[in-house]
Amino acid sequence: MYEKIKNRYEKGYVTNSQLMRYISLGVLTEKQAEKIKALENE
């Protein structure tokens, strides 16, 4: 699921607030969400 969310984030289909929602649902860990957010700075 991490890879799927990461790919969707890169395309702009997932927002930062949605990443936080995935954390609260237990789909992602905070560490995974931070890695995904770091992609935006590359």
Sequence and secondary structure as in RCSB ss.txt:
>XXXX:A:sequence
MYEKIKNRYEKGYVTNSQLMRYISLGVLTEKQAEKIKALENE
>XXXX:A:secstr
 HHHHHHHHHTT S HHHHHHHHHHTSS HHHHHHHHHGGG 
